[in-house]
Each structure stands twice: as structure tokens, then as C-alpha cells.
Amino acid sequence: MIFNVMTVLNSDYFDFGKLFVNSFYDNVDLSRIHKLYVYDTGLSEDDKKYLSVFPQMEIVSTELNTKHVLLHDEDWRKNVYSKTAFLLQVIEKDSLPTVMIDSDCLFLSDFTRLIPENDDFVACRREEQEAFCEYIASFFVINSIEKAPSFIREWREEMYYGTENHKESPALSRLINKGGYQVYAIKEDLVSYTGTELTADVTIAHMKSTRGLRTVEQRVNQPHLKAYKEKYLTEIPIAAVGEAFEAMFRETASEAATEQGIGKERSSVLDNISPEKRALLLKRLKKG
């Protein structure tokens, strides 16, 4: 099955965005991805330039220009409420199964292998008994193109009920529990893990806001995520590093081959160089 993936992003969340896109292109099976849609709700020109080097990505302009000042403030709510409308746009545009993922997520391995093909929808179910709602909307999959419009319409209607500050996930939980749709429940610890003990089963870590983790800086700088931050929170996108190093390497190899009468096979070593090693080599090459 081929999927689209969509998220919503603004400049105040762009450290999350860097972690999201770099880890996505490093760890997700891109042969199963048609496009990654990033809905722009307040990105700067520099942000968009950073994202522009990634293949299979489309930055979608919106009428929103939001800031992150306070959790649950008006701009936060605008971003949250817009996501389902944007999700429907993607479905209508490409008629492909689509995965909606929060931008404060980090990809540790390929999540696509966990998605069943025969269920209409896939929702992230919380295992915590005292959680404020049963399902969390940080990860949600639409498989059924036909049923998507009615599901999303009902989901959006549910957001206007209840007294919670968090509207999106409680509304999703109420709708699922009405039983009108076939929804596969996938464990939160697999695709939206918020703990600190990362295991091989975790495909996506969610840098979710909690007590003591209110700011973007606090959420990005959690000790158990240090290695991922160092690898993916980069000034140069991993995709650009790879392209730049490959161009430099091929130019050097070509010059050496001309001088020494060697064939082109030397360039094939690039296939075995990981993105982080390319970045390190590029750094060294720049220093001369």
C-alpha cells in the first residue's frame, strides 16, 4: 500500500519540524510514501528553503499564520482545528490512504509496516488507565477514501462538544466509541511513544507537552532523545548534506579517475555511507 503523510507546521515549532523531516527521510520506507504534505501555518522563507530539498515533499500554503505563545491559546487551537480539514484536502486531492502525524514527532524506524490494509481507519489508542481520553490524534490513518468525508465531518462536529481544553483527541474518542466505523486500534507506545525507555518496538517518539515539558526547548532536550537531537536537529538538512557530499565526492573521484585512468566504480562507495557519516565527511571537507 502507498500512503500520503501530512502534518501542520509553523516557525515556532520548526525545531520539531527539523527533527520530523530529517528522521522521516532517514528511517521511513520511502518506497511506500507518495508524498509528505507539510501544511504551512506560519513558516518563514528560511524554513521553507530548508524543507525544499527533500524529495516527495509538498509545502502547502494556508491562510493561517500562527505563533506558539501559550499551550491551548487561540493560535494553538487554530492549528489543531485545521488539521482535520487539511487531512480531507489531501484525501480529495490524491485519493490515497493518508496518515496524519503531529509535527512534534520523531521517527525511529519504519511505521508503515504496522498499518493494516483492511480496516477503514487506524487510531492511536492510549494504554494509560487514567488518560483523559482513550484515543490520541497524534497519529491517525485513513484507509477508506469513500468513508473519509463523513468520518472527518463527524469528527469536526464532535470538537464543538465537551468542555476539554484538548478538543481533537476527546472528539475522536467519542466518535470511535459510537461504533459507526471500522477502526483498528494501534498502541500508543508503538507510534506515539511519550516515555523515556526507547525500545526496538517504538517507531515514533512523540515529544508531547506534559507537566515539566512545556516549551519546545524542554521537549527537544529530553536526555533520552539526545542522540537523535544531535543527529537530526541540523542547520543543513540531511538530504542537502547527502546531495552536496555526493556532488563533491563524484567531482573528486572523476578528477582522480582522469588523472589515474581509473573507472567510475569508485563512486559506488557512496551507497554504503550513512547520512550522519556524509555530514561528518562534508564537515571535514569544508575545513579543507
N, C-alpha and C positions, 0 to 999 in steps of 0.2 A: 504493500500500500504506500502511496505517495502522499505526503502531508504538506500543508502550509503551516507555518508557525507565525503568530502575531503577538506583539507586545506594545505597550504605550510608554513613551519616554520623554522627559524634559531635561533641561540643563542641570537643574538642581539634583537630579538623580543620575547624572552622567557617569559618575564613578561606578555605579551599579551597571550602567549601560556598557561600559568598557569590559567589566567582568563577564557580563552576559554574552556579548558578541564574541569576544576572544575565546572564551571557554566553549561556546556553542560550536564555533568552526573548528576547534581543536578536538572535540570529543564526541560530537554527534555524527551519525552516518549521513553524510550529505547526499548520498545517492537516493535517500528516501525523502528528501526535502525538495519541494518545488520552489518555494520562496520563504524567506523570513521577512515579514512585514513589520516595520517599525513605524508606529503612528506618532508623528511629531506633535507634541502638545507644548512646545516651548524650547526647542533645541536651538543652539547658536549656530552660526555658519561654520565655526571650527568643529563643533560636534558633528555636523553633517558631513564635513570633509573627512573626519576620522572614520565615519561609517561607510563612506562612499567606496572604499577599496575592497569591501567584502563582496564576494560573488553571491548570487542568488538572494540578494537583499534589495528591498524596495522601501525607501523612506516615503511615507505618505503624509502630505500636508493636511492639517486640520485647521479649524477656526479657533482652536484653543491655544492660549499662551499662558500656561500655568507656572506657578512657583511653588516650591516646597518651603513653607514657613512653619506651620504647625500641623501636627498629625490631626486628621479629621477636620481641618479647616475647609473653607469653601473651595479652594483650588484642589485640595486633595479629593474632595467629593466629586468635583468636575471630572478629574482623571478617572476615578473609579466608575462613575456612572457612564462614562463614554466608552468604556472597554467593550461592553456587550454590543453596542451599536456598531463599533468598528469590526467586531467579530462577524457580525452579519454582513457587513460590506465585503469582507474577504470571501465569505461563503458564496455570496451572489456573484462576485467577480470571476472566480475560478472554478466554482463547483467542485471543490476538492475537500476532503476531510481536513479540518483545521484545529490546531492546538493553540489555546490561549494561555500564555505563561507570564507571570508578573516579571517586571524588569529587574527586581532585586533578587534574581535567582542566578545560581552558578552551576554550570553543567560539569559534572564529574565523570560521567560516562553516557553511553547512548540510551536515552529513554525510549526511543521509538519501538524497541523490541518488547516493551511492556504493554503496548496498546493493542487490545483485541480488535479484530476487524468486524465482528458480527454483532456488536452492541451499538445502539443508536448514539449513545453518549458515554463518556468516561469522566467520572468526577473523583476528586481527591478527598478521601474520607479520613477524618481525624480519629485517632485511636484513643486520645486522651479523654477520659471519662468526664472530666469537669470542663471540657471545652465549651465555649459559648454557643457553638453550633456544630452540627455533625459533619458538614462538608465545608471545605475551604476553596475559594475560587482562584487561588494562585496558580492552579493547573486544571485546565478543563479542555476536553476534546469533543468535537462534533464529528461524528462519522456519517450520520444521516443528513444528507443535503436537503432531502424532502421535508424532514421534521424540524430542521433548524429554525426557520422563521417563527413557527408557533411557539417553540420552546423559548427562544430568546425574547419574544414578545411577552410571554407569561412571566419570565424571569424579571424583566424590567418592570412589569406591573407590580410584582411582589416587593420590589425595592421601596415602594411607596408605603408599604405596611410595616408595622413593627416600630419599636422605639429605640433600636440599637444604633450606636454610632457607626458600627460596621454594617452597612446595608447589603453589600453584594453577597457575602457568604451566607448570612441567615436567610436571605431571599432564595438563594439557590437551594439551601437545605429544605426549606418549606416546600418548594416546588417539587423536588425529588421525592420527598416523603408523601406527597399526594398520590404517587403511584401511577401517574398517567403516561410515563415514558420508560423505555428500557434503558437503564443507566447502570453501567458497570462501575463498581467502587474499587478504586486503586488506593493502596495505603499511602498516607501522607509521608511516612518515613522513606518511601521509595522515590517520590517525585517532588516533594516539598519539605525536605527534612530541616528542622529547626534546632536540632540538638547539637551536641559538641563531639559525639563519638562517631566519626565518619567510618562507615564500613563499605565493603565492596558492593553491597546491595543498594547503596544510595546512588541514584543517578543525578538528582538535582538537590542542591542545598539552597534553602530559602533564607535569605538574610532579613528575616522578618523583624519588624519593630516589636519589642517587648519591654517590660519594665527593666530599666538599666541599659536598654539599647534603643534610644530614641532618635539619635542623629544618624545621618548617613555615615559619618566618620566612625562612630561607635560600632555600627553594624558591619562595616567593611573590615574593621581592625580586630575582629574577634580572633583570639590566639589560634584556634583550631583551623582557621582559614588562611593563616599567614603564608603558607607556601603557594596557595592559589592567588593570593593578592600579589605576591612578588612576581608570579608568572604572567598574570593576565591584566593587572592594572598598569598598563604600559602607556607611555607617551606616544609610541609608534604602534599602530595596530599590528597584530601578529601577521595578518595577511600581507600588509605592506612590507614588513620585515622580510617575509619569505620571498616576495617578488623582488625587492631590492637586492637581497643577498644572491638570489638566483641569477639576476642580471649581472651582478659584479663577478660572480663565480664563472659564469659562462664566458664573459668577456676575457677574464684572466686565463681560463682554460683554452680559449680559442687562440689567444696570443701565444701561449706556451706550445700549443699544438703546431702552430705555423712555424715557430722557431725550431722545434724539435722533430717535426714530421710525424707527430702522434695523431692518431684518430680521435674522433669526437667522444669515444666511450667514457672519457674521464668525467664528463658532466653527469653521468648516471649516478654518481655517489650522492647527489642531492636527494635522491629518493629515500635515502636512509637517514637523513638529518631531520631531527625533530624541530618544531618551531622554536623552542627555547634555545637549542644549540645554534640555530640560524641567527637568532637575536644576539647571542654571545659572540659569534663569529663576526657578525656585522659590526658590532661594537668595537671589536678588536681591529677590523679592517679600517674603520673610520679613524682610529687612533694612529693608523699607519704602521 
